[in-house]
């Protein structure tokens, strides 16, 4: 269907039909869109027809059992989806501010479980009227369009926008449970061959995260790496270090849990295990072999949330916690990032 007119339309379209359009475009199915919107299929069809009349051209190609977007429909979808997401986020924000005070945080699962959540009880004790919502995901959330107030992220300084707060840097260090060290003492790098070595299983596939591997650590403190291929196919192993076995996990909390239960020696991120080292649950057998990492932990605040009192209170508390962690791990920030610290 192509609608033509000798006089192009200039008045803005009515926004009411965009919700139906976005749902049909997402599902490419009128029935599924109708079910999502709690409308009849004919009502959705009428809304799409009215929108096409207003736009002046067809937005969908109707086939017997399916629909597809036209080029005009694809163009409108790119604008409508973003606009509706922003509207929904604003409405959620308004509803939040009209009710209980709350702070929504996005971060990744390992950091939430190992660093943030164990500290939250202290904040909640001092601020019992503020609700906390944690969205733990590995996917980056857009602070401009989501209803999240704060993002805690892990990246090199070059990958972080201006205005982010540096929480602390990172070093990698071998850690093990004290009872594993009773049966397998580790006084030198060569002693690691008596144990299983635990590391991030997919770090070698991602830029910068290869700093989390034993290979990088051994390149710095151990023997020169051999060119032979390890049992995982693409992984080389150090020439004079053959551990009892390798263990690979995708998440930092899994790596540390395996070390806590005595399954091997983990190459751990120091900020995430500082509490376990302080309590004695983990031991750092080779403390003079800490490896500096280029990766940094950051706090980012959504611009629309920055002035809310509950968000400011949480940020102030979070920065104090970060300062304590910096002191515990002896973190000395890079001069290029020191101006972004709290």
Secondary structure, 3 states (H helix, E strand, C coil): CCCCCCCCCCCCCCHHHHHHHHHHHHHCCHHHHHHHHCCCHHHHHHHHHHHHHHHCCCCEEECCCCEEECHHHHHHHHHHHHHHHHHHHHHHHHHHHHCCEEEEEEECHHHHHHHHHHHHHHHHHHCCCEEEEEEECCCCCCCCCCCCCEEEEEECHHHCCCCCEEEEEEEEEEEECHHHHHHCCCCCHHHHHHCEEEEECCHHHCCCHHHHCHHHHHHHHCCCEEEEECCCCCCEEECCCCCCEEEEECCHHHHHHHHHCCCCEEEEEHHHHHHHHHHCCCECCCCCCCEEEEEEEEEEECHHHCCCHHHHHHHHHHHHHHHHHHHHHCCCCCCCCHHHEC
